């Protein structure tokens, strides 16, 4: 069984089950409206983590005033109705979604951002979690996303973020609209492709077990 295909399955296929995140239908306004925020990050900031470094970098350049930023010190396993709505609004109203690593590099935030047409800016580093091994898989972490040409922004260090945001400020709305359309099209194809691969792996495994 090819383990590569399973690296992203839990996050993609369980979005609706995870903290009641809804299935999002793209609307005209989602695609075409100007978004008031350059980027967003709503999440837990752990002491001495790259997330703390991210907060400091945003404040240094004043970009925290252009982004929807809401940090907390402790992880909350369940969202309230209010916190979930705030999170969805942040995704909908931001051009970029900042995705710092947590326990693992991959996180639900990446796919939730895709649902709203907000480009994920992903910290592309290996963590101590269990989602890949760079010595075994040279493209790890995020191996599957990279193999399928995800239209994301990958950075190795949050010190690269100011340059990303400065470039973002130069884009006109038409360019952002085209980028959102491309992201949503890619995301739909990605989910369809994974479901097909997942089904094929299950069927092959089932047939092998029957033969055994």
Beta strands, then each sheet from edge to edge (+ up, - down):
strand 1: 37-44
strand 2: 68-72
strand 3: 94-99
strand 4: 119-123
strand 5: 153-155
sheet 1: 2+ 1+ 3+ 4+ 5+
end
